[in-house]
Amino acid sequence: MAALPPFPLLGNVTFLISPQDKQIMNAKADPLRWRVFAMAVTTAITIANVYYCQPILSKISDTLGATDAQIGNLPVLTQVGVGMGLLFLAPLGDMLDRKSWSSALSFFSYAHCSACRSQTRC
């Protein structure tokens, strides 16, 4: 019996799927492959964003004049914020119109960045 090529999304778990199902799944997966790749890259960047501050915590501490204990809360609060967003904001994408929801989030993000920029010292 010839070995079947692995299904691209499941790796080497091909022995659990019948050949007919594999053909159907491969036919459906090919047009969506770029979307899966785009979502994987977006997810990786978003999750990596949580950890970007950790290598520069000492510089942030020096700039803000905070103690190590105080600045140690920064990664914790960042992770809590991401978790709260996943818990409360992500489900709204299923309940509300995605286009208006995305526009509203973009506006609030821009407004927040503008407010923070006006408060910074040069």
C-alpha positions, 0 to 999 in steps of 0.5 A: 500500500502506497503512503498517502501524502500528509494533509497540510493542516494536520501534518502526519495524522493522515491515517485517521482520515479516509482518502475521500475525505482527504480529497474534499478537505484538500480541495477546500483548504487550498483557496484558504491557505493564504488566509490561514497564513495571514491569520497565523502571522497576525496572531504571532505578531499580536502575541509577540507584542505582549513580550516586547517590553521585557528586554527593555524593562531596565531602560523603561525603569530608568526613563520613568524613574520607577523601581524594579518592583513597580516596572515588573508590573508592566508585563503582567498588566500587558498580559492581563490587558490582552487576556481581557481583550480576548475575553470581552472584545473578541466575542463582540466580533461575532455579535456586531457588524465587523466593519463598524466594529473594526472602524470603531476600534481603529478610531479609539486606538488612534485617539488613545495614541494621539492622547498619549503622544500629547502627554509625552515629554521630549 
